[in-house]
């Protein structure tokens, strides 16, 4: 290990090749006129600049070899071009006018390309755009992406669902490392704030080739806030008010970049009282969340590194029944107290026409749950005070957590990008994880255990004249040691193959097949007790096997200057699908549920369009439909499958002398009746939710001020979402809410 770190330091400090400056000009393809303020960017180097009045630009200190240049600006299609340095003449790139939004580089796939160049279909959404639609938190915002939903407990707790799969079957990446915070449970959320997150990428389907176990159902890849442009600084303050919960969220950040060194930090605070329906407030859905993110990066001509840190502390009320009707924000008993620390170090060493990427991460998850019967016996005075009025500070001082777990995870990801030929790009790599779980409370949800992962992979992107082919193979092993004596090992080979081709100039088809796997988690292997969050007695099964799946995806996309259309279809077969089922008996008045396995399949997809009517370029008409069906081979339906839904939206964009980046929208989401339910679910009726909003940026006293106003569930509809964990208690989802946001860019 000592020699390994010495090698990394040597790679970071040594320039093994020469550099060159790139000069060029960006022009309009139709008129040949120069384009000012276009962004010219090299993704793998994270170097960029903007064009001047003559459309010219210069990028300094670029390594020799093949480089990919991305050029983007509003009103034009994003352009991508590979060049081989050294160049003998200045570079000229022509952009094609388009009213469709700019493309961004996809980070979650191995070759970091524009979506139009990717073989695999990846959805990308800007977090700010999700917030403008009135999302109260990250999980709610993610559920507006086609094919993504959320298993929710109130508004504070949400677990992402991708095409019917959730919990340990969906892997979340933050700061370039896997987020580990007891994903097996659907009674707690992501433990990460949307403040300081720039965008999210969604891989809908098995991604075990890239990420290993737990990516059987897909990946949510959260891209952190970017640093300031070179030799510049920026800061902003943002605040939001939410009428339904009488809550607020606020955050402030500052970032600055020099020639080589850059840093940023952002802090945020959110507090909400119980959410309101037409008839009542839902007791103890209140919560408080504090979040801090920081980063420091360094880059020279042959090396770049980025260290990020995030700490998130939240106190989340756990609703049980309708009781106290108030707008207090301090959670009642029972509640969760969660602290999540994420450390990550992402580095790259550049060589002539190749590079080495190495990422190291560490997460520390501290989870406590407090309940009434775990108070000390010597605090009668405090008990009397609590009967009169709940005082959270004093309450916490006399409580011990009923459940107290510490989860510590260290991981590494090392990939070498082989020298690229004219037609082939290849990456080989290794990944690994060490994880320990330790209990300190009276109750045990899962036992003390140690998990070790190791995986090795290789993947290639092959460019042909008429098509692009991507393929790869991977081997993984997982070792689980439980302190009670259980010792299990799981192994799996996985692969993927995909092809992308243009049927016409504007029509693209993608066909992908990939396998994935998931090793059983500790809860499935070892549970033997009442699960307070779900009111059932769960019994694990130490003989469970790997879940193994194969999914086929077919995507057809059409895109012209004013119209986009897409159809995504998938079929997913899962061998040894792990599920809970009641056996008809009771223990401690709780129904007994067993973990069993059965082959299963899921199928469905998404279809939609995006229209810019000519010549009304400021008008956007968008529509999407999504459907998924999940069944076991024995004919029983899988649990927690989202209902079919149709979303229609009208959006306008505008600017004038007073307003820049102006927008307004009206959206109607129609969710259909869910009749395909598992043995312990009930059907859910259909409903329609209407929302609308507008906003823009103004200049006030030489300061840019952003204003947004949105309303959700404007008709104050009383309804149940099929994935709400409060539905079984007859508790409605949130009613009408108006959200006001203010941002000052300093």
ABEGO torsion letter per residue (X at the ends): XAAAAAAAAAAAABBABBBBBBBBBBBBAAAGBBBBGBBBBBAAAGBBBBBBAAGBBBBBGBBBEBBBBBBBBBGBBBBBBBBBOBBABBBBBBBBBBABBBBBBBAABAAGBBAAABABBBBBBBAAAAAAAGBABAAAAAAABBGBBBBBBEAABBBBBBGGBBEAABBBBBGGBBBBBGAABAABBAGBBABGBABBBBBBEBAAAAAEBGAAAEBBBBBBBBBBBBGBBBBBBBBBBBAAAGBBBBBBBBBBBBAABBBBBBBBBBBBBBBBBAABBBBGABBBBBBBBBBBBBBBAABBBBBBBBBBBBBBBBBABBBBBBABABBBOBBBBBBBBBBBBBBBBBBBGBBBBBBBBBBBBBBBBBBAAABBAAAAAAAAAAAABBBAAAAAAABBBABBBBBBBBBBBBBBBBBBBAABBBBBBBBBBBBBBBBABABBABBBBBBBBBBBBBBBBBBBAABBBBBBBBBBBBBBBBAAGBBBBBBBBBBBBBBBBBABAABBBBBBBBBBBBBBBAAAAABBEBBAAAGBBBBBBAABBBBBBBBBBBBBBBBBAABBBBBBBBBBBBBGBBBBBBAGBBBGGBBBBBBBBBBBBBBEEBBBBBBBBOABAABBBBBBBBBBBBBBAAGBBBBGBBBBBBBBBBBBBBBBAABBGBBBBBBBBBBBBBABBBAABBBBBBBBBBBBBBBEBBBBGGBBBBBBBBBBGAAGBBBBBAABAAAAAGBBBBBBBBBBBBBBBX
